[in-house]
């Protein structure tokens, strides 16, 4: 059980895909212009990642090592297309905002990274814990980036005006703003991480 | 089984299962997706024609036009789709037009991929409302008779150009002052 908790929290903090591993940041930079996009994209990725990890873990003894990458890609692409179709059918407003980024989950390196680096070697339970941790780690990271960009760029938080006219820095909504916000947040996370490492050394 | 045969068999099985799952998902979601698209279209048509409660589509000279009517069947106006080339992709616009008065009755941006916070603000009523009651003989030139969005000229220009050029076509079918 402690192993499962460790696998789960690993993605939330220690190996957070966005802030610590800095992987899969293409979508993180592109969709994070409003808070709700961050949440939706995070949940979509968590779903694809968890389903793919389950299948890859179950099939790990069947898939021949030489064709493992094509197999993983087929599994990932199938789940991504399902999310794409169901989102289009049942959440059209959300699909309008981030439609083009959903198919791109196929090539999101986080999914392949966890399939290849973890699920293909670990038990089902551990793979699920790891996928959920990584997915939610990605989700909270990009939601945080989205919130910062939305507040600074359009002065709103989840569509509700919180800053009045004080912040309308359009640059925050453009690609440079994504890099600025992410860079600063990664810096802050590194500072926190360094402090907590120092503390453990003191013991 | 030798390893090559196994590779092929496993890949084929995985692909087949994936294909079947996708075919099934498509079958489940497709009617809903069509319905959503149809609903979105109808909503847009009714929005750009004030007073319209229902619509019928007509094909004329290669164009699809939607005629909006109220519940008694009185024709309230016509709507048509047009596409402009925006800053980062096509902009689809629904335009409402009343031939009797020779005026636009409203526009609605259906889809676009303009820069959020800049060009994307063409979707906001602050921009779209100015086309209401605009005469079809107006020039549709941004910064002249069309107010632009702060920081963006390309997107409003694309919208204005698309409306103006498609109006030229539509007014041939339904001339100003004529009935429809």
Boltz contact constraints between the chains, C-beta under 6 A:
constraints:
  - contact:
      token1: [A, 33]
      token2: [B, 116]
      max_distance: 6.0
  - contact:
      token1: [A, 64]
      token2: [B, 6]
      max_distance: 6.0
  - contact:
      token1: [A, 64]
      token2: [B, 7]
      max_distance: 6.0
  - contact:
      token1: [A, 64]
      token2: [B, 10]
      max_distance: 6.0
  - contact:
      token1: [A, 66]
      token2: [B, 7]
      max_distance: 6.0
  - contact:
      token1: [A, 67]
      token2: [B, 7]
      max_distance: 6.0
  - contact:
      token1: [A, 67]
      token2: [B, 11]
      max_distance: 6.0
  - contact:
      token1: [A, 71]
      token2: [B, 14]
      max_distance: 6.0
  - contact:
      token1: [A, 74]
      token2: [B, 14]
      max_distance: 6.0
  - contact:
      token1: [A, 74]
      token2: [B, 15]
      max_distance: 6.0
  - contact:
      token1: [A, 74]
      token2: [B, 18]
      max_distance: 6.0
  - contact:
      token1: [A, 78]
      token2: [B, 18]
      max_distance: 6.0
  - contact:
      token1: [A, 78]
      token2: [B, 21]
      max_distance: 6.0
  - contact:
      token1: [A, 78]
      token2: [B, 22]
      max_distance: 6.0
  - contact:
      token1: [A, 81]
      token2: [B, 22]
      max_distance: 6.0
  - contact:
      token1: [A, 82]
      token2: [B, 25]
      max_distance: 6.0
  - contact:
      token1: [A, 85]
      token2: [B, 25]
      max_distance: 6.0
  - contact:
      token1: [A, 85]
      token2: [B, 29]
      max_distance: 6.0
  - contact:
      token1: [A, 86]
      token2: [B, 29]
      max_distance: 6.0
  - contact:
      token1: [A, 88]
      token2: [B, 33]
      max_distance: 6.0
  - contact:
      token1: [A, 89]
      token2: [B, 29]
      max_distance: 6.0
  - contact:
      token1: [A, 89]
      token2: [B, 32]
      max_distance: 6.0
  - contact:
      token1: [A, 89]
      token2: [B, 33]
      max_distance: 6.0
  - contact:
      token1: [A, 92]
      token2: [B, 36]
      max_distance: 6.0
  - contact:
      token1: [A, 153]
      token2: [B, 117]
      max_distance: 6.0
  - contact:
      token1: [A, 170]
      token2: [B, 117]
      max_distance: 6.0
  - contact:
      token1: [A, 170]
      token2: [B, 118]
      max_distance: 6.0
  - contact:
      token1: [A, 173]
      token2: [B, 116]
      max_distance: 6.0
  - contact:
      token1: [A, 173]
      token2: [B, 117]
      max_distance: 6.0
